[in-house]
Structure formats: C-alpha cells, structure tokens
Amino acid sequence: MTSGLSPFRIGPVEVGGPEGIFLIAGPCVLENERRTLVIAERAAAAARLHGVGFVFKSSFDKANRSSIQNYRGPGLEVGLSWLARAKEELHVPVLVDVHEVSQVGPAAEVADCLQIPAFLCRQTDILVAAARSGRAVNIKKGQFMAPWDMENAVDKVRDSGCERVLVTERGFSFGYNNLVVDFRSLPILSRVAHVVFDGTHSVQLPGGQGKASGGNREMVEPLVRAAVAVGCSGLFLEVHDDPDHSPSD
C-alpha cells in the first residue's frame, strides 16, 4: 500500500517493491558489544528464515528516558563502533536514531538509515540535516500527531534532497500513560511515504511505571498482524535476548 511511490533500497533491502515486507529490528539501546552482535545475528537469522529483508537497529543514546537515573547507552563513539562491527560481520544494513544535528554526520558514516525520534518529528533542523546526509530517513510519527500532519515532516526531508523517506506509525496518546493505534493512519500515511508499523512502541505505556515506561507485550503479535493486513511496507520491532532484564523497553 504505497499509492504509487517509487521503491528504494536501504543497503540491499528493498522498500516498497515486489520483494515484499521488510523488517527493522534490534534492541532499544546498545548495552555491550557482545550482546549487540548476538541480538543482530539472531534477528537476521529469523528474517532469513521467513524470507524478509532485514535492517538492524539500535540506539547509542536514549535521550528521552523517563528518569535521569535510567540507562541511556554507551554514547556516540562507542555505540557506532559496535554498530559498525555488526554491519561488517553480519552483512546487514544498520539504522540508528539521532537526537541532535551534531550526531547526524558521525551516524551517517556508519548507518544506512537515520531515524528521527517521535518527539522530534517536527524539528526542522534535524530533519534537514538527516535528509542532506545521503542516507535514507525514517521519521517516527509523534504520539501527538495526526497522520495527515506528517506530510509536512516528509516534505521537509524531500525538499532537502532525500527521496528515500519512511514514516513509522507507533501509536497515538490516548489519555494518560496509554497509546492506541488508529489503523486508518496507515493508508493515510501511505499517501506521502512508505509506511513502517512499530509493533513494540505501539503497545508501550509511556511513563506507566512511574520512572519508566511499561507495555503490553502480549499485544505485539495481534497488532503486527493487523498492520500487515491493512498494508505497510515494513515492520519495526524492538527485540532482546532477555527482555525481562533489558535496561530500556
């Protein structure tokens, strides 16, 4: 469901073409080099098993954690070195999110796709910088954004010279500490960009544990199935080899 949009590639992975749906997956935040490689290898193997293209994702810094005491990540330099190793050894493209314009240049040297976090989806400077990096750009739809309003964010990227743009649906704020997915958003978003559905953040309960976010992980599978039925170009999943002890999401 791409409304005539041209397909493109993130590394070897096709987006929006006849090869079908693709997968973006990885841990919310980087913890150590060994775990980075283990999770990337397992996720890549699962994608190969099901015949879908795979992009490994993770964050070197989670700048919007609920509490200042929460683990944020190893930082830009160390985190990018771990992602570079995963990319080189496993031959997979890499996606990473950037929170500041200054992070775009170094991140673009490693990543095949730069992700704009949901809270920053209206921030012109970082959208323009990511667009000019030469990498594909994935814009997370803000929890506060109507789907039709994301056209302006997409235009900022395209008008800055990047045609390889994705928009990711991750739920809309519905009351306090709760997100709900309105599946009407997928066909609406697909009018302006290839659409990815984030099955894990869509079940998040932001701040639901006081100093941390909770979530209903048992609802990931039905929501992902619904998104595929409605139509999307790709899926986004945060995965971990020991989710009960993951420091983030």
Buried (B, 14 or more C-beta within 10 A) or exposed (E): BBEEBEBBBBBEBBBBBEBEBBBBBBBBBBBEBEBBBBBBBEBBEBBEEEEBBBBBBBBBBBBEBBEEEBEBBBEBEBBBBBBBBBBEEBEBBBBBBBBBBEBBEBBBEBBBBBBBBBBBBBBEEBBBBBBBBEBBBBBBBBBEBEBEEBBBBBEBBBEBEBEBBBBBBBBBBEEEBBBEBEBEBBBBBBBBBBBBBBBBBBBBBBBBEEEBBBBBEEBBEEBBEBBEEBBBBBBBBBBBEEEEEBBBB
